[in-house]
Structure formats: structure tokens, C-alpha cells
Amino acid sequence: MRHISALLAQELSRWPGVSMRRMFGLHAFYRGAVVFAMLPDKRALESAKAIACKLPHGVKSKLSAKWKLFELEDDRDIDRALFTLDKAYRKAAGPAPKE
């Protein structure tokens, strides 16, 4: 999982407006001032094979009212994880501007 987490962190760091901070043994990824993802570093989440993504407003999960765990079995799950992280990243931008 450490290898997968490092690959995901490397990719997220390339996205526009993304910064990373260490938090409670995890890597927290922000879009501007909004955290949208947590990847394991020194410690794991509830599952040793999971990352956490922020959910859209109003959706609840077991981890907390705002976060969803995404389980990765191996490197083949990286594409699915990036798809999920991208959704959380887009939500972190806030609502789309009205035309």
C-alpha cells in the first residue's frame, strides 16, 4: 500500500491548485483551502488498504459524515482510485458558476 499511496500522491501533486500537508500520520491533499483526499503514510485508515475521499455535501458514510474509504487491492486499482479522487477534487472547487 505504501507504493500505491506514493504513486497516487505523486499524481495528485501534479494537479492544478493541489497542495499536500502531513496530518496525523497521513498525507492530506488540498485544493486551495479545501481538503479532498487522505492517503496513508505512517499509519493506515480504518483499513490498511484504503484511501479516503471527501464526499459531496449531504452524503454520509461509515468513516464520518464527510469521508468515504476507497479500498485498493493492488496496482490495477490505481485508475479507479484516480477516478474517485478526481471526483473529490472537482467537488473541492465548490459549486459550478451559474451562467
VEXSETI-283475 format. One record per atom (N, C-alpha, C, CB): x, y negated, z; residue in one letter. Coordinates in steps of 0.001 Angstrom, whole numbers, padded with zeros to 6 digits, always signed. Glycine has a CB too. Layout:
N
XYZA...
# end
This chain:
99
+000826+001192+000000M+000000+000000+000000M+000871-001256+000000M-000940+000002+001209M+002017-001169+000629R+002914-002330+000668R+003316-002743-000754R+004177-002014+001515R+003572-001756-001611H+003944-002030-003008H+002778-002682-003761H+004375-000720-003722H+001590-002136-003607I+000408-002682-004278I+000133-004102-003786I-000826-001777-004035I+000222-004302-002501S-000009-005625-001930S+000998-006634-002479S+000075-005568-000396S+002246-006232-002621A+003271-007129-003167A+002971-007484-004622A+004663-006482-003059A+002525-006503-005397L+002164-006771-006799L+000988-007738-006887L+001819-005459-007528L-000028-007522-006061L-001184-008416-006061L-000785-009824-005611L-002290-007860-005147L+000045-009913-004594A+000496-011215-004092A+001270-011964-005174A+001373-011039-002832A+002107-011248-005894Q+002881-011859-006971Q+001939-012428-008037Q+003853-010826-007598Q+000920-011697-008405E-000038-012166-009412E-000849-013348-008890E-000978-011025-009827E-001377-013253-007673L-002186-014346-007123L-001388-015644-007027L-002723-013964-005743L-000115-015545-006726S+000732-016730-006588S+000873-017496-007900S+002104-016331-006081S+000605-016845-009006R+000689-017487-010328R-000585-018239-010706R+000988-016445-011387R-001683-017978-010017W-002960-018596-010376W-002959-020083-010009W-004129-017870-009670W-003609-020913-010820P-003632-022358-010553P-004246-022695-009192P-004408-023074-011651P-003572-023565-008467G-004098-024053-007195G-004011-023091-006033G-005488-024431-007371G-003294-021970-006194V-003223-020949-005137V-001959-021137-004300V-003253-019524-005749V-002139-021062-002995S-001015-021056-002063S-001187-019877-001112S-000920-022406-001275S-000086-019457-000496M-000119-018316+000417M+000463-018748+001754M+000667-017099-000166M-000178-018285+002828R+000324-018511+004190R+000242-017196+004948R-000490-019638+004927R+001182-016988+005833R+001137-015805+006697R+000166-016077+007834R+002556-015446+007248R-000657-015061+008136M-001670-015221+009176M-001938-013873+009833M-002979-015815+008592M-001613-013731+011099F-001912-012527+011872F-001372-011255+011230F-003398-012401+012058F-000171-011304+010659G+000423-010137+010017G-000127-009857+008631G+000220-008941+010872G-000879-010799+008077L-001454-010678+006735L-000988-011851+005890L-003011-010622+006791L-001174-011744+004584H-000974-012878+003690H-002356-013436+003360H-000186-012462+002382H-002558-014697+003670A-003815-015377+003357A-003604-016203+002096A-004295-016279+004549A-004497-016034+001125F-004411-016772-000134F-005514-017812-000187F-004506-015818-001346F-005103-019029-000521Y-005994-020180-000552Y-006109-020714-001970Y-005497-021281+000398Y-007282-021194-002314R-007462-022026-003490R-007773-023399-002936R-008605-021484-004464R-006820-024295-003029G-006947-025581-002352G-006945-025331-000853G-008241-026335-002794G-008001-025772-000179A-008098-025606+001277A-008936-024400+001680A-008684-026852+001899A-009422-023625+000698V-010344-022518+000974V-009629-021179+000844V-011553-022568+000022V-009638-020391+001923V-009059-019052+001869V-010034-018137+001131V-008750-018506+003307V-009501-017322+000199F-010363-016430-000577F-009919-014973-000538F-010414-016893-002001F-008712-014702-000048A-008229-013314-000011A-007225-013125+001118A-007590-012923-001359A-007203-011895+001647M-006233-011497+002667M-005624-010163+002213M-006911-011374+004105M-004292-010133+002152L-003585-008911+001780L-002714-008469+002951L-002724-009129+000497L-002600-007160+003163P-001780-006673+004273P-000302-006996+004066P-001963-005166+004443P+000376-007285+005170D+001824-007487+005156D+002418-006658+006280D+002200-009002+005311D+002436-007175+007482K+002979-006453+008638K+001942-005543+009290K+003509-007439+009666K+000677-005801+009034R-000379-004957+009608R-001476-004757+008568R-000963-005592+010913R-002303-003763+008800A-003399-003449+007885A-004699-004059+008392A-003551-001924+007719A-005669-004062+007529L-007016-004478+007909L-007685-003279+008584L-007849-004981+006656L-008999-003178+008530E-009692-002029+009143E-009278-000712+008508E-011204-002197+009024E-008910-000761+007238S-008423+000416+006520S-006999+000144+006058S-009347+000767+005308S-006146+001135+006136A-004752+000971+005729A-004604+000753+004229A-003950+002180+006146A-005646+001061+003462K-005583+000940+002004K-006483-000167+001479K-005965+002253+001355K-006695-001217+002268A-007667-002235+001879A-007076-003635+001821A-008822-002223+002833A-007716-004441+000973I-007513-005881+000951I-008870-006490+001301I-006965-006393-000463I-008886-007778+001628A-010156-008433+001953A-010373-009611+001014A-010178-008903+003435A-011611-009755+000555C-012001-010854-000318C-013177-011577+000308C-012355-010346-001742C-013182-012888+000166K-014275-013679+000701K-015506-013492-000177K-013885-015173+000793K-016645-013303+000481L-017900-013092-000221L-018580-014423-000534L-018828-012204+000605L-019460-014411-001543P-020243-015617-001814P-021098-015987-000615P-021128-015421-003048P-021432-017239-000495H-022266-017733+000604H-023562-016929+000699H-022580-019232+000415H-023899-016511+001913G-025163-015798+002141G-025074-014290+002073G-026156-016247+001160G-023935-013718+001631V-023771-012272+001554V-023023-011811+002794V-023017-011851+000253V-023443-010689+003389K-022805-010186+004616K-022171-008813+004374K-023838-010101+005769K-021160-008494+005196S-020505-007185+005120S-020171-006719+006537S-019213-007247+004234S-019576-005514+006648K-019204-004972+007959K-018065-005750+008601K-018812-003512+007829K-017059-006158+007813L-015870-006812+008365L-016249-008087+009107L-014862-007130+007250L-017029-008909+008521S-017553-010112+009154S-018649-010641+008254S-016431-011189+009394S-019194-011751+008603A-020260-012319+007790A-019735-012861+006470A-020968-013417+008552A-018423-013006+006336K-017891-013657+005149K-016930-012828+004306K-017215-014878+005551K-016526-011643+004752W-015470-010896+004078W-015900-009490+003683W-014258-010822+004960W-015331-009004+002593K-015582-007640+002128K-014242-006937+001953K-016397-007634+000790K-014163-005711+002436L-012968-004899+002212L-013036-004260+000834L-012822-003816+003307L-011902-004191+000170F-011777-003524-001121F-010685-002483-000972F-011454-004541-002284F-011053-001211-001094E-010111-000096-000910E-009372+000213-002214E-010855+001165-000411E-008070+000408-002105L-007240+000784-003244L-006606+002133-002960L-006153-000292-003532L-006765+003066-003853E-006170+004393-003673E-004754+004450-004221E-007028+005454-004350E-004517+003810-005382D-003193+003822-005998D-003078+002669-006987D-002924+005173-006703D-001970+002642-007739D-001704+001552-008683D-002801+001390-009743D-000375+001786-009368D-003519+002456-010033R-004577+002368-011050R-005725+001479-010613R-005108+003750-011375R-005834+001191-009327D-006912+000336-008813D-006568-001155-008859D-007241+000731-007388D-005368-001493-009296I-004947-002891-009309I-005841-003738-010215I-003493-002998-009762I-006201-003232-011384D-007073-004004-012288D-008419-004306-011642D-007290-003241-013603D-009011-003308-010980R-010294-003537-010294R-010127-004530-009151R-010869-002209-009757R-009013-004440-008444A-008753-005371-007350A-008613-006795-007881A-007486-004959-006582A-007893-006962-008990L-007738-008298-009573L-009069-008869-010042L-006758-008255-010737L-009935-008021-010569F-011267-008469-010981F-012033-008995-009765F-012054-007311-011665F-011980-008262-008666T-012657-008668-007434T-012027-009931-006850T-012614-007532-006403T-010710-009998-006846L-010019-011189-006354L-010347-012411-007209L-008505-010955-006332L-010472-012210-008511D-010822-013315-009400D-012205-013872-009065D-010778-012857-010863D-013147-012992-008756K-014486-013463-008366K-014410-014298-007094K-015448-012270-008159K-013636-013848-006113A-013485-014601-004865A-012771-015928-005123A-012707-013769-003820A-011781-015908-006001Y-011044-017123-006373Y-011992-018150-006998Y-009892-016784-007358Y-012839-017690-007898R-013788-018602-008555R-014791-019176-007551R-014538-017870-009686R-015238-018364-006601K-016165-018846-005572K-015507-019886-004673K-016677-017676-004727K-014198-019764-004478A-013478-020695-003608A-013411-022103-004215A-012060-020174-003341A-013683-022208-005520A-013662-023523-006174A-014888-024331-005818A-013568-023371-007688A-015902-023674-005258G-017142-024361-004930G-018137-024224-006071G-016878-025839-004625G-019280-024861-005945P-020307-024729-006975P-019860-025377-008284P-021620-025356-006500P-020351-024835-009380A-020039-025393-010688A-020663-026774-010819A-020534-024464-011813A-019968-027687-011483P-020539-029026-011637P-021822-028995-012447P-019535-029957-012298P-022770-029831-012058K-024042-029899-012781K-023879-030777-014010K-025173-030442-011870K-024515-030348-015083E-024405-031112-016327E-025547-032072-016470E-024358-030189-017525E
# end
